[in-house]
Amino acid sequence: MTFGDLPAINACLNGAGALFLGAGYVLISQGCWRVHRGFMLAAFVTSTLFLLCYLTYHGYLAYVLHPDPTRFLEPAWLNSKQNRAIPSRKRRLRRLISLALFPDNM
């Protein structure tokens, strides 16, 4: 296995995690909470493995293959448009985090 194989492994782990979450949703709606718990544990494990592989791959890319910062110069209009979108993304992320942490306050 090489670092080039990690994106395919990430895709498989991400897909497996989604399947486990979907099956868990169906199972909990049917009242099978013990089986649901197993599927949620499997989803947690696959998501954790996905995160480890993802960080390994992108850390390898950042520090070994491409240590310099990425600069998006062309086209110039896209660069300015992306920079203007960043504050609204930060606001939405703050709202989403506050909703996840404190659902009764919304």
Helices and strands as residue ranges (DSSP letters): G 3-5, H 6-29, H 33-60, I 61-65, H 76-101, G 103-105
